[in-house]
């Protein structure tokens, strides 16, 4: 699951960087927050339904894919959307003054 989330996070950076140039950091932070929230709620719901003994009425049991993989991918994309606008902050301090920081 970690590899899946990391892969989606890395691949999302290219698309999200282009989206950041067009929409700005505020929009991308909101979208990233929504993706993170949806992914974490989905992870929590799947964990609750997997711990119950009688989950035959679960709405995720009929899906043809693993919901945990989907939820971790959504969390990876959301975390990339939140972090991509902060990449510029590393270049705020000139390299000659790194020792001061």
N, C-alpha and C positions, 0 to 999 in steps of 0.2 A: 504494500500500500504506500509506503514512504517513497519508493522509487517512482510509482505512478504519479503521486502528487508533485514530486520534484521535477519530473519530466514535463508535466503540464505547466508548471511554474516557469521553467526555463523557456519553453516554446511560446508561452504567452507574452514574454518580454518583448519580442519583436513586434507583435501586433499592438500591444499596449503602448509601446514607445511611439508608434505612429499615431495612435489614438490620442496620446497625451499632447502631441504637437498640434493636433486639430482642435481638441476640446479644452485642454487645460487641466491643471492638477486638482482643482476642486471637484470637477465632474468625475474624474478618475478615482478620487478618494471615496466619493459617494458610491460609485459602482463597485469598487473594491470592498467597501464595508457591507454592501448588500450581498455580494457573493460570499464573503466570509460568514456573515450571519446565516444565510441560507444553508451553506455547507456545514456549519457547526450544528445547526438545529437538525439537519438531516442525519448527521453522524450520531447525535444524541438519540434521535427517534429510532434509528436502526439498531443502536445498542440496546435500547429498552425492549424493542420487539424481539431481539435475538435472545434476551435473557428469560423471556416468558416461555413456559412449557407449551402452551397451546397457542401457537401463532399461525394456525391455518387460515384465520380470517385477516391476516396481515395483507395490506394492499401492495407491499413490495415483494411478496413471495411469488406472485405471478409474473413478475418482470423477467425478460430474457437476459438481463445483465446483472452484475453485482452492484448493488446500490452503494456499498462502501467504497468501491473504486470511483464511482461517480461523485460521491460526496467529497472524497479526498481530492479529486481533480478540481472540483469547484473551490475548495479551500485554497488549493495551490494557485489557481487563477486569481482569486480574490487577494491573496497575499502579494502577488506580483503587482496587481493594480494599486495596492496601497503603497508598495515600496518603490515603484518605478519613478515617481516624482521626486523622491528623496535622493536619487542617485547623483543629482547635481550638487548636493550639499557637500559631498566629499571634496569638491574642487573649490570650495569657498576659501580655504586657508592655503596660501601659497606653500609649496614644498619647502622653501627655505625656512619657514616658521613652524614646521611640524614639531620641532623640539619644544616650542612654547606651549603647544596644546597637549 
